[in-house]
Amino acid sequence: MRRDAWVLRREIVEAARRLDSQGLLPGPSGNLSARLSAEEVLVVPSGVPKGRLQPEELLVVSLEGEVLKGMRGLKPTSELPMHLEVYRRRPDVEAVVHAHPAAAVALTVAGISLSEPILPEAVLLLGEVPTTRYATPSTPENQAAIVEWIADHNVVLLARHGSLTVGRTVAEAAMRLEVLEHTAKTLLWAYMAGKPSPLSPEAVAKLQAVRESYGK
């Protein structure tokens, strides 16, 4: 079913501006997209700072990456292949956010994994967060790097680069990014004080049961 394009454009712009105000999309970096229909995706243009993004600047592209509609002079983000890979593999996903959250990226540089269950809120809201192998930004390497993870995870860290969060709505994909960065900041502080201990298997099982009951 095709969504209302103007409503979806405004949802993407609103999320982009909110994330930019939190420092999660510095400069022209980061990108957002959302399904417009079964065969069409709305995506942000390349090189446009997200804090100044306008609804009419978003482009409509096919699942093969062909630009179907867009303002003259604008082209899709260079990370479009990564977004399209998600939509092809995850029919349940309606929105994708790629960002550069500083604390989360810092953990990948330090070799600290977010897949270890330490914070209960992270287990509930994010699930396991794997880290991909290093891939050159803005190249097909990023698309290839997420393939082994994106089918079973809603949040993926791109080593030394950024994050990929997906959701059933633009708001959900953006929220997962915000929770990811809050989790990363908390873990950075915890590691400054010492090595944090993981939750017990029993505690994790209870959290996962709650998570499944909410259809996360």
Secondary structure by P-SEA (a helix, b strand, c coil): cccaaaaaaaaaaaaaaaaaaaccccccccbbbbbccccbbbbbbccccccccccccbbbbcccccccccccccccccaaaaaaaaaaacccccbbbbbbcaaaaaaaaacccccccccccccccccbbbbccccccccaaaaaaaccccccccccccccccbbbbcccaaaaaaaaaaaaaaaaaaaaaaaacccccccaaaaaaaaaaaaaacc
